Amino acid sequence: MDRNETDRTDQTDRTDRSSPIDEIGEIGEIDETDRVDEIDEIDQIDPAAPLRSDDEITQRIALLIGRAYRRQLWLLFLDDHSRMLPTLMPNDELPSPLGAEPAAAIAAMLRQAIAGTPIESVILVWERPGGPIANAADKQSAAELAWACADAGVPVRSQLISHDFGVRALSAEEFTPLADLEIERAAG
């Protein structure tokens, strides 16, 4: 066997084998049918359907916002019948974690925005890359904004996290201890 035949054999062997990288690429590829299914689901949203449970809110946010792409806060609004209004407000110019002053500014803006409108409550969605477990910055940001909204008289219906794998509710129990700590610090 001459050198050229050996080179061709090596090349053939290399192209016939799949590498672990090839397998990862296949697993990570986006299936276009998934995108079509998501579009079909979005088209089936009944905007007049009330969102009465946390699960219904989480499902709707998963369809509208989905997995995290970048760090930002989404503001969504519900009317007095718990129907989502057709306004989604993203804000990607926030410090991480959110401090008391920026939270108070957002709450004041929300108070002005909902005055005299059919908005009954606000949904806050913290979009950020990473896993589903709330980190310290998530908890502090959620606590600061919940506290500021309560002070401003802005009713918050729900807070959620949009992460790398989907959307999940952020329960008050996850961030309330931080708000309680702030109360103790202020009193002490």
N, C-alpha and C positions, 0 to 999 in steps of 0.2 A: 504494500500500500504506500503510495507516495504522499508527500506532505499535503498536497491539495485535497486528496481524498480524505485524509485525516481531518483537515479543517472543516470540510463539508459535513462529515459525520458528527463532529463536535457541535456544529451549528444546528444540525437537525436534532440532536439529542437535547440541546438547550431549548429549542422552540417547542418540542413535544412535551416537555415537563412543565408543570405549573409550579410557580413559586408561592411561598406563603403570602407574598405581597399581592400576587394575582388573586389569590383566594380572598384576601381582605378587600381588595377592590371590588370583587363581585358581590360580597356581602354588603359593602357600603354604598353600592350604586343605588341611585334613585329610580324606583320603578314608576314609570309614567302613569300606570293605572292607579297608583296611590294618589297622584295629583288629581286625576280625573275624579276619583271618589271624593276627595276633599272638596273639589269645586261643586260636585253634585250635592254634597251635604250642605255647603254654604247656600246654594240655591234653594234648598228646602227649608231654610230658617224662616219661621213665621214671625215676623217682627211684632205682631200683635199678641204673641203668646207670652204670658207672664212668666217671669223667672222667680219662682217662689222658694226654691230650695237651693242650698249651697251646691248640690250636685248639678242642678240645671244651670246655675251660673258658671260653674267650672267647665261644663260641656260647651256652653256658648263661647266662653273665652278661648277654649281650646280650638274651636273652629275659626274664630275671628282673628286671634293673635297667634296662636300655636306656639311652637317651640321658640326658644330664645335665639335671637340673631345678634343683638347687641344690648348694652345696658341702657335702659330707659324706663320711665314710669308712664303707664297708660292710664288715662282718666276716662271712665265710661259712666253713663248716667241712666238711672231708672226713674220712671214716672210713678205716680201714686197708685198705679195698678201693677207695679213691678215689671213693666214692659221696658225693654232696653230702647233708649232713644238712639237715633241714627248718628250720633256724634261720638267719635273716638279721638281722644287728644293724646298723642305721644309727646313726651318731653325727654330729650336725651342730654340736657344740660344741667344735670344734678350732681352735687358732690356725693361721694360714697365714703362713709355712710352719710345719710341726710342729717344735718344738724337742726337745732331748734329754730334758727332764723330762716333758713330756706323753707322749712316745714311750715312756719307761720306765714310766710309769703304765699306759698301754694294754697294754704287754707283760706287766706284772705281773698285770693283770686277766685277760689271756688265759691266762697260766700257771695261775692259779687256776681259771679256767673250764674248762680242758681236763683238769685233773688228775682221774684216775679215771673218765674218760668214754671213749667210743669215738672221740673226735676224734684223728685222726692228724696233720692239718695244717690250716693256716689260709689262706684266700684273702682278700687285701686289695683292695678296690676303691675308688679315689679318684674320687668323683663330683664334677665341677666344670664349670660352664659354660666354654665356650671350645673351641678346636680340638683336634685329636688330638695335636699335638706337645707333649711334656712341657716345661713351663716350669721356671724355677729353683725355684719353690715346690714343684712336683710332685716334682722330683728330690730336693730337700732333705728333704721329708716322707717320701718313699719310703726314702731312705737312713737317716734317723733311726730309722724304725720297723723297718726290716730289721735294723739294728744292735742296737736294743733287744730285738727278739724273739730274735736270736741269743744275746745275753747272758742272756736269761731262759730259754733252752731251748725256745722256742716255734717249731716248724717252720712256715715260711711256704712254701706250695706255689707261690703266684703273686701278683703284684701287677698290677692292671689300672687303666686310666683310663676312666671313663665321661665322654664329652664331648658336645658339641652334635650330633655326627653319628653317634654309636654308641659302641662299646666296643673297646678295643684293649689288648693285653698291654703292660705296662711292663717291659721287659727289664732285668735287673740291670746290663747294660753301660751303660744310660742313667744310672744313679744311683750305681754302684759307685765311680767316680772321686771323688765327693763323700765317700763313707765313707772311702776311702783318704786323702783330704786331712785328714779329722778325725784319723785315726791318726797321721799325720805331725805334726799340730799338737800332739797329746797327748804324743808322744814328744819333740818339740823343745822 
